[in-house]
Amino acid sequence: MAIKKALTIAGSDSGGGAGIQADLKTFQELNVFGMSAITAVTAQNTLGVHGVYPLSVEAVVNQIEAIGNDLGTNAVKTGMLFSGEIIKAVAEAVKKFQWEHVVVDPVMIAKGGAPLLQNEAVAALKQYLLPLAMVITPNIPEAEVLADMSIRTMDDRLEAAKRLYQFGAKHVVIKGGHDEGEELVDILYNGEEFTYYKGKRIATKNTHGTGCTFAAAVTAELAKGNTIEQAVQTAKNFIQAAIEDDLEIGNGHGPTNHWAYQQRQQAKIRQ
């Protein structure tokens, strides 16, 4: 059986809860070979981001070229891209290698509020990368920025999804983690209809890296040839398990548990 591969183009999280660390853990747990191109190194832990050190555009491109010219990939996930120059270079590389399964997680702000995307980069994201995306996976605050509107109700979210779709992504997922209420609903829009994915809110502060992990799970499932609907459902189940069975490490917003989903799957098989 051919090995399925996934590439993450994102920042490094020294605390291990988000960024390429979360992506690679998720790929591994979902039986996909993970590769990475680092855009920036961050000094962070559960208490916050203490430093951001972007790599040069050349360094980012060389990493991507090394993958594209040898290993290749079945799917690509982008996370923290930091600047407009890096976004444009990533988009050019995606087109060069004709990668189609591209998941764009528009990482803008860290859990503690530190900005992870320069203001000028938002326009570049819309112009260069979103038209190449199989799916974009913003949370509600990110969707507000990209759609240039306030989101307070489900109708607002549906309208935002329609606006984001106009930028060229084939699918739009707007996650519901920042919404209120006991039930969390993620929505998927394909340009014609909406699919709703419901889950239960968990009372925990240990949610660092949830967006990265969710998008990485979608990427892994697309790499394996699953449909976008199947990929989002697995990602929903994966992150739900990761939050419910949290690790309780660190003194701030702790990371999720990346091996919880597979432990549950294995437990079902043994029953």
N, C-alpha and C positions, 0 to 999 in steps of 0.2 A: 504494500500500500504506500502510495506517495505521501511524503511528509508535507503537511500543510504549514505554511509560514506566514507570519505577520510582522510587520515593521511598525514600530512606534517612533514618531518624530516629535520629541517633546523635551521638557526640562528634567533635570535630575533633582530628586528630593532626597536630601541626605538623611532625613528621618524615615524614609522607606515606605511612607503611607500613600504617597501620590506620585505623579510624574511617571518617568520610565520605570521606576521600581515597581509601582503598582501595576503598570501595564504588563511588564514581563512576568510578574507573578500570576496575573490573570491569564495570560496566554498559556503559561505552563499548566495551570490548573484545568484549562479547557483543551488540553492536548494539542496545542499548536506551538511550533517552534518560534520563539520570539527573537527579534533583532531590534536594534535601536540606533537612532541618530540623535545625539544630544544637541539641543539648541542653546541651553544655558545651564549653568550649575547654580543651585540654590543652597544656601545654608539655612536649614529650617528644621524644626522639630514640632512637637505637638503644641508648643506655646506660640509659634508664629514663624514668619520668614525673617531671617536676620541678615540676609544678603542675597543679591541676585547678580550673577556674573555671566553675561551673555557671551557665547562663542561668536567668532567671526562668521560671516556668510560663507566664506571659503571653507571653513572647517565643517560647517553643516552640510554644504553641498558635497564635499569629499566623502563624508560618511555615507550619504545617500547613494552617491555614485558607486561606492565600494559594494554596497548591497545590490544595487541594480545591475551592475556589470558581472556579478558572479552568482550570488545566491538567488536573486529574484524574490518575489513575495506574492502571496495570494490576496493580501489585503494590507491596507495602510491606515494607521491612525495618527492624526495630528493632535497635539495637546498644546502646551505652552510654546508659542512661536516667537513671542516677545516683540518683534519689530516688523515693520512693513517690508524691509529689505529681505528678511528671512522668509516671510510669507511668500513674496514674489518668487524667490529662488526655489522654495519647496514646490510651488505650483508649476514652475518650469520643469522641474525634475519629474513630477507626476506625469506631465504631458509627454516628456521625453521617453519614459519607460512604459507609457500607455497603461498605467495602473488605473483600474476601474473601481475596485472596491475600496473607496476612500471614505473614512469616517472622520469627520471634523468635530472635535470637541473644542469649542471656542473659549479656552481658558483665559479668563480676564482678571479675576480677583481670587486671592487665596482665602482660606477659611477665616483667617484673622483679619482680613481686610486689605492686605498688601496687594498693590497692583502688579499683575503679571503680564500685562499687554500694554504697550505704549498707545496713547490715544490715536496717533496717526495710523496705527496698524489696523484699526477697525475698518477703515475704508479699503485698505489693501486686502483684508480678509474677504470683504464683500466682492471686490472686483476680480481678484485672481483665484481664490481658493474655493469659495462656495460653488461656483459654476462647475467645479470638478468633483464635487462631493456626491457620493452615493447617499450619504445621510449626514445631517448636522445634528448635534445633541446638546443644545444649550439648556441651562437651568433657567428659571424665570428671570432673575436679574440680568443674565446674559442676553436672553431673548428680548428684554426691554430695550437694551442698548442697540442690538442689531436691528430690531424692527422699529425703533424710534417711537415707542409708545409705552404707556403705563399698562401693567397687567394686574388686574385686581380680581377678575372673575374668569370662569371657564370660557365664556364667550370672548373675553379679551385674549385668552390663550389661543383659541381657535383662529382669531383674526391675526395674531402675531405669526402663527404657523403659516398662514396663507401669504403674509408679507415676506417671510423668510424664504418661502418656496420660490418666490419671484426672482430671487438672486441666482437661481439655477441649480440648487441641490435637488436631487431626485426625490429625497424624502426628508422630512423634518420631524425630529422628536423634541418635544418640550417637556422636560421633567418636572414633576410636581413636588419635589422635596422642600421647596421654599414656600409652598402653599400652606394654608392652615387647615385644621381638621384632623380627625383620626384616620381618615382614608386618604391615601396618596394616589394620585392618578397621573400617569405619564401618557402623553398623546403622541400618536404617529400619524403624520399626514403625507399622502402620496400624490397630492395634486388634485385628487378627486374625492377621496373619502378619508375619514378619521378612524383610527383604531385606538381603543382605550385599554390601558393596562393598569389594573388596580392593585394596591398593596396596603398594608397596615403600617401606620406610623409607629416607630419605636422610640420610646423615651430614653435617649442617650445623647451624650455630647461627643461620642466617638464616631464621627462621620468624616474624618479627614480622608480625602482621596476617593470619595464616592463617585464623583463625576468622571474621574479618570478611569476608575474600575469599571463603571457601567459602559463607557464607550469602548474600553478595551475588550470587554466581553462581547459586545456587538461585533467588533472587528474580528475576533477569533472565530465567531460563528459564521460570519460571511466568508472568512478564509476557508472554512470547511465546506462551503457550498450551500449553506442554508439560506432560506429566504430572509428578507429584511424583517418580516413579521415574526418568523421563528427566532431570529437573532435578538430582536428586542425582548421577546418573551424570556429567553434564556438569560439575557442580561438583567432583566427585572428580577428573576428568581435568584440569580447569582448575588446581586447586591443586597437583596432582602436578607439572604442567609448571612452575608458578610456583616451586616449591621446587627442582626439579631444575636449572633454569636460573637460579640465583639471581644477584643483582647484585653481591654482595660489596662493599657500601658501608657506611660507618659502622664504629665500633669495638666495637659490642656485638652485640645480636640484630638483624641487618640485615633489611630488608624482602624480601618475595618479588618475583618478576618478573611483573608483571601482563600483559605483552604476550607472554609465552612461549607461551601456549596458541594464540593466533592465528597466531604465527609457525610453529608446528608444523602447524596446519591449512592454511596457505598452502603450506607445503613439500610436503604430501601432494598438493595440487591440481596443483602443478608437476611432480610425478613422473609 
